[in-house]
């Protein structure tokens, strides 16, 4: 796994642990709600991760884009499927999504081992 991906996972894990150590009920409930949302249901986890990726692109949250892109890859999406997801995010969000799309494609290249 590329260094950038390892750093992303490490930072996310460390900060989540620190946040949850505060033992704040609202934060714990929100984190749990987030985890529950992406579980299998009427929609598959795979479909929900695609929805999360589109929403993250439209909302222009690079950390969220990275997380959902990684999860989509873990769920087995092909590059062709991911580019269709990207196209939905771009159409919904407009041209302001393009910089986030660039970073998403760079990360995809790293995930696939096609980029240093």
FENVENHU-V691234 format. One record per residue. RES is the residue in three letters. PSI is psi as a letter, one per 20 degrees, with the letter a starting at -180 (none if undefined). NEAR is the number of other C-alpha atoms within 8 Angstrom. D_LAST is the distance of its C-alpha to the last C-alpha in whole Angstrom. Layout:
RES;PSI;NEAR;D_LAST  RES;PSI;NEAR;D_LAST
This chain:
UNK;p;7;10  UNK;q;9;7  UNK;g;6;9  UNK;g;6;10  UNK;g;10;11  UNK;g;9;13  UNK;g;8;14  UNK;g;8;15  UNK;g;8;17  UNK;g;8;19  UNK;g;8;20  UNK;g;8;21  UNK;g;8;23  UNK;g;8;25  UNK;h;8;26  UNK;g;8;27  UNK;g;8;29  UNK;g;8;31  UNK;g;9;32  UNK;h;10;33  UNK;h;6;35  UNK;i;6;37  UNK;l;8;39  UNK;p;7;40  UNK;g;6;41  UNK;g;6;40  UNK;g;10;36  UNK;g;10;36  UNK;g;8;38  UNK;g;8;36  UNK;g;8;33  UNK;g;8;35  UNK;g;8;35  UNK;g;8;32  UNK;g;8;31  UNK;h;7;34  UNK;h;6;33  UNK;j;9;30  UNK;q;8;32  UNK;q;7;34  UNK;b;6;37  UNK;h;4;38  UNK;q;7;35  UNK;r;9;32  UNK;h;11;29  UNK;g;8;27  UNK;g;8;29  UNK;h;10;29  UNK;h;13;26  UNK;g;11;25  UNK;g;8;28  UNK;h;9;26  UNK;g;14;23  UNK;g;12;26  UNK;h;9;28  UNK;h;13;25  UNK;g;17;24  UNK;h;11;27  UNK;i;7;28  UNK;l;9;25  UNK;o;9;23  UNK;h;11;20  UNK;g;6;20  UNK;g;9;22  UNK;g;14;20  UNK;g;10;17  UNK;g;8;19  UNK;h;13;21  UNK;g;12;18  UNK;g;9;17  UNK;h;9;20  UNK;g;13;21  UNK;g;10;18  UNK;h;7;20  UNK;i;8;23  UNK;j;6;22  UNK;p;9;21  UNK;r;7;20  UNK;g;6;18  UNK;g;6;22  UNK;g;8;23  UNK;h;10;20  UNK;h;8;21  UNK;h;8;25  UNK;g;11;24  UNK;g;11;22  UNK;h;8;25  UNK;g;9;28  UNK;h;15;26  UNK;g;14;26  UNK;g;7;30  UNK;g;7;31  UNK;h;11;29  UNK;a;9;29  UNK;h;6;27  UNK;i;6;27  UNK;i;13;24  UNK;g;9;22  UNK;h;7;20  UNK;h;12;19  UNK;g;11;19  UNK;g;8;16  UNK;h;9;14  UNK;g;12;15  UNK;h;8;13  UNK;g;9;10  UNK;g;9;10  UNK;g;9;12  UNK;g;10;9  UNK;g;13;7  UNK;g;12;10  UNK;i;7;10  UNK;k;9;7  UNK;j;7;7  UNK;p;7;4  UNK;none;5;0
